């Protein structure tokens, strides 16, 4: 067995555990059956979930048996947020989201061999449970004074919003999950983010009360925070989703490409499956030639391939190069081009106008005189072709896929024009 505890620590994935020595021994003696839960509170996982999904993958690659739980029951309740109550979604919506999240998690795991992964749903053991049975069999073993000390609960109690009994009871449901998985699958380890620590230990306490002598463990990974203090997983347009329709593969790639130099080494260790030697080389390149963004490109390519596949990643890289004159724009498929251009300043026009007017329209020049100066100095491009006459309008035949023009000022300033005929 790989010494997975040392590996997790080196990668910055070990925040705390219930008993490190006991956990280290259990993993060394393995294989260990473990689980990690994901609640369907949206139609997709976001990049913040990748920390847990990829940690599950690492533990499986080290020889352990994963149970990936998508919470059809807990997703109808919602883990308490620090600020306000969640909006409850109807059971049909949650069920649809369960299926979507399962399809996103499954490609990361192996479902064959001695340590094959298993997908589980906590609705299987809660759907037929009556309120009386739940209160007698589970609620009886929780102490309210201890529940009140959980971070998420304590914060909400201090807020004007308060906390509903529904969300307050969430930790009972998660505790019951661990108990059921222990009984059904011999699961002895729960993995999750450090913000889930109270819920993780609730399950351990419940198992100890109902299964005396059981040796069970919890392992928490650190929360990811950007160097500037903002929340990891957010871009200017909002959350970065794994679903290609909610965040395009191009935008997904660009998110990683634009990671702050102060964060990239930490993100690489946490999210990449490259060897230590490769990661240390990328860290060295970042120190020596940060402008090359070698580490960011490596992480962007690896994660885009993992999440969206090699073909999509190749298309995204081709688009990135073509936009800056290092490839043929005409060879990009319409979906990839449209996704790429949606990430740059763009304007919609009813008909083609002179280039100087288009440069002003998309914000690449402050005025027509400024646009003329850019053209005169040889710094204006339409579809990567240098503009010679700024007063001439591009021809309809120059439109990419019959609708787009890519405008560039200098080497790095991009914008787009989309022609949408009136009516």
Secondary structure by P-SEA (a helix, b strand, c coil): ccaaaaaaaaaccccccccaaaaaaaaaacccccbbbbbcccccccccaaaaaaaaaaaaaabbbbbbbccaaaaaccccccccccccccaaaaaaaaaaaaaaacccccccccbbbbbbbcccccccccaaaaaacccccccaaaaaacaaaaaaaaccccccccccaaaaaaaaaaaaaaaaccccbbbbcccaaaaaaaaaaaaaacccccccbbbbbbbbbcccccccccccccccccccccccaaaaaaaaaacccccaaaaaaacccccaaaaaaaaaaaacccccaaaaaaaaaaaaaacccaaaaaaaaaaaaaaacccccccccaaaaaaaaaacbbbbbcccccaaaaaaaacccccaaaaaaaaaacccccccccccccccccccccccccbbbbbbccccbbbbbbbbccc
